[in-house]
């Protein structure tokens, strides 16, 4: 049991600032300032799942990272 479960996300790297020892990430499902515990490269032959199953409530969401910009996320969630 963990008080704060550790999530796994695939994200793109926005920038690397070696002087400040920081890496900027594009969208990640975490609160601002949350620590990132580990970074690993995405390796399609190991990490990709060809036909993932998802719950019915989110089956209509975009199927790839490239499609998420055109999706109406605001109608999905009440922020």
ABEGO torsion letter per residue (X at the ends): XBABBBBBBBBBBABBBAAAGBBBBBBBBBBBGBBBABBBBBBAAAABBABBBBBAAAAABBABAAAAAABBAAAABBX
